[in-house]
Amino acid sequence: MNIEQLSHLCEVIESGSFTIAAQKLMINEAKIKESIISLEIEFGIKLIECVEESKVVPSFECLQIISFVKEIVTNCKEIEEELKVLHKKSTANCNTMFDVSMF
């Protein structure tokens, strides 16, 4: 399990379609399906049910865990954003010259 797979699951659930999720994430639809299948194997549960050719819904089991999955994905995105800010601050501080001979 990794954050990318969990993000794929969230997007499929939100969009109700592998195709739309792939378009939103700008990746191949097959990659999203592979991610979901891999999670299903790892978790040992069915996550997505196909109700029509192009429409999907979360399984009962998925509904039991999706709030946790969304929280994890959200937290990871927040961490990534904070790290970007810290990186910018760190880079700005590195560009400041200090005269160490004064110390």
C-alpha positions as CSV (number, residue, x, y, z in Angstrom):
1,M,0.0,0.0,0.0
2,N,1.3,3.4,-0.8
3,I,-0.1,7.0,-0.9
4,E,-0.5,6.9,-4.7
5,Q,-2.7,3.8,-4.6
6,L,-4.8,5.4,-1.8
7,S,-5.1,8.6,-3.9
8,H,-6.3,6.6,-6.9
9,L,-8.9,4.9,-4.7
10,C,-10.2,8.2,-3.4
11,E,-10.4,9.7,-6.9
12,V,-12.3,6.6,-8.3
13,I,-14.8,6.8,-5.5
14,E,-15.3,10.6,-5.9
15,S,-15.6,10.5,-9.6
16,G,-17.5,7.2,-9.8
17,S,-15.5,6.1,-12.8
18,F,-12.1,4.8,-13.7
19,T,-12.0,6.8,-16.9
20,I,-12.8,10.1,-15.2
21,A,-10.4,9.4,-12.3
22,A,-7.6,8.7,-14.8
23,Q,-8.4,11.9,-16.7
24,K,-8.4,14.0,-13.5
25,L,-5.1,12.4,-12.4
26,M,-3.7,12.6,-15.9
27,I,-2.6,9.0,-15.9
28,N,-3.5,5.8,-17.8
29,E,-6.8,4.1,-16.8
30,A,-5.0,0.8,-16.6
31,K,-2.6,2.2,-14.0
32,I,-5.6,3.2,-11.8
33,K,-7.2,-0.2,-12.2
34,E,-3.9,-1.9,-11.3
35,S,-3.6,0.2,-8.1
36,I,-7.1,-0.7,-7.0
37,I,-6.6,-4.4,-7.7
38,S,-3.3,-4.3,-5.8
39,L,-5.0,-2.7,-2.8
40,E,-7.8,-5.3,-3.0
41,I,-5.3,-8.1,-2.9
42,E,-3.3,-6.6,-0.1
43,F,-6.4,-5.7,2.0
44,G,-8.2,-9.0,1.1
45,I,-11.4,-7.2,0.3
46,K,-13.3,-6.0,-2.7
47,L,-13.1,-2.2,-2.9
48,I,-15.0,-1.3,-6.0
49,E,-18.1,-2.7,-7.6
50,C,-18.9,-2.1,-11.3
51,V,-22.5,-1.2,-11.7
52,E,-22.4,-0.3,-15.4
53,E,-19.8,-0.4,-18.1
54,S,-18.4,3.0,-17.1
55,K,-19.7,3.5,-13.6
56,V,-18.3,2.2,-10.3
57,V,-19.3,2.4,-6.7
58,P,-17.5,1.6,-3.4
59,S,-18.1,-1.8,-1.9
60,F,-19.7,-2.1,1.5
61,E,-16.2,-2.9,2.9
62,C,-14.7,0.1,1.1
63,L,-17.4,2.4,2.7
64,Q,-16.2,1.2,6.1
65,I,-12.6,2.4,5.5
66,I,-12.8,5.2,3.0
67,S,-13.0,8.0,5.6
68,F,-9.7,6.8,7.0
69,V,-8.2,6.5,3.5
70,K,-9.3,10.1,2.7
71,E,-7.8,11.4,5.9
72,I,-4.5,9.7,5.2
73,V,-4.4,11.2,1.6
74,T,-5.3,14.6,3.0
75,N,-2.7,14.5,5.7
76,C,0.0,13.4,3.2
77,K,-0.9,16.3,0.9
78,E,-0.7,18.7,3.8
79,I,2.8,17.3,4.7
80,E,3.9,17.7,1.1
81,E,2.8,21.3,1.1
82,E,4.5,22.1,4.4
83,L,7.7,20.5,3.2
84,K,7.6,22.7,0.1
85,V,7.3,25.8,2.4
86,L,10.1,24.5,4.6
87,H,12.3,23.8,1.6
88,K,11.8,27.4,0.2
89,K,12.7,28.8,3.6
90,S,15.7,26.6,3.9
91,T,16.9,27.5,0.4
92,A,16.4,31.2,1.2
93,N,18.4,30.8,4.5
94,C,21.2,29.0,2.6
95,N,21.6,31.9,0.3
96,T,22.3,34.3,3.2
97,M,26.0,34.8,3.7
98,F,27.4,35.0,7.2
99,D,30.9,36.3,8.2
100,V,32.0,33.5,10.5
101,S,35.2,35.3,11.3
102,M,33.2,37.6,13.7
103,F,32.2,34.6,15.9
